[in-house]
Amino acid sequence: PMLSCPRPEGDVASGWCGVRMAVWIDAEDGYALSMGDGGLVARNAKGKVLKNVPSKVKQGPTATRLAALATWLVDHQQEALRTVETWMLGSLPVPTRVLHAVWPDPWWNDVLKHALVAVVDEPASCGLLVEVDPSRGLGVVDRDGESQWLTAPSVLIPHPVLLDDLDDWRMLLTELGWSQSLLQLFREVHRPPVDAAPEDRTWLTAFEGARFEQGRFAISRATRLGYDVRHGEAIARLYDRGQAVRAEYPITFYSNPLDPTETGPLRFSDARGAPVGWAALGPVALSEGVRMAARIHAGGVVHPEGP
């Protein structure tokens, strides 16, 4: 999600995505421009911040360049977020030299700060990331609230479903008053019941039968949440334990998107399209597939009498 940017006050404008910009940029006819919360902000020659940008300035070359910069910065921030999320979802080792390289960038910094990182092959060596120093390593706060430096050549950004002590980390983050731009520790996790047999799918049937007044509403919800929709199915492409998996969740069965629809059974398939039972999945792929179904299902209506 995009960071909020407060309206400028006085002579200093708060920049795009919470980053301080170089105050004001001179524009045409004595006006100056900066970036506020989601758009241009202008002040006149007397230094008064205006409620609206004059149209002649808004259509000028300075405003055009600033608008293009704002678009680039949003794309840049989203690229950083998507990349770090990919590392987390794929349990991919991240060389610490990569973190050293991107940490000075304020948008990468925002995504990585307070993320839980763990040394590859040493999961006990972990903590909430607060600093990256080329000479000392990665500065973290461990589960006991103590500061330490990690000097390993690579780390993981673990998915929360892999953490046995997830509640402890959530509590620590809350007690410190910190937040994460990366949805990691407070991400929804889904695990099968401890007594679920491999052939048992009954614990997944809760995500069937959510009704939408029109099929396009279900499609819109799925795409808004970031999932692909193909042939009436919402799709999450996942990777876990070296295995590429697709979670497939039917959300519309009719060719006319204006017709009512209801959701179908969640299923998984491998890279060849062959069905994969949930018991054969890694915990990350299973959790993320169920998370997709749960999020879309929550937008529909489940009637007590059933389908």
TANOR-V177389 format. One record per helix or strand. SS is the DSSP state (2 for helix, 1 for strand). FROM is the first residue (numbers start at 1). LEN is the number of residues. If there is no record, write none. Layout:
# TANOR-V177389
<<SS & FROM & LEN> <SS & FROM & LEN>>
This chain:
# TANOR-V177389
<<1 & 9 & 1> <1 & 12 & 1> <2 & 16 & 3> <1 & 25 & 2> <2 & 28 & 3> <1 & 32 & 4> <1 & 40 & 4> <1 & 49 & 1> <2 & 55 & 4> <2 & 61 & 29> <1 & 94 & 2> <2 & 96 & 8> <2 & 106 & 7> <1 & 116 & 4> <1 & 122 & 12> <1 & 137 & 5> <1 & 147 & 4> <1 & 154 & 3> <2 & 160 & 3> <2 & 166 & 11> <2 & 202 & 6> <1 & 211 & 2> <2 & 215 & 10> <1 & 228 & 3> <1 & 233 & 8> <1 & 243 & 8> <1 & 261 & 2> <1 & 266 & 5> <1 & 275 & 1> <2 & 278 & 3> <2 & 283 & 15> <1 & 301 & 1>>
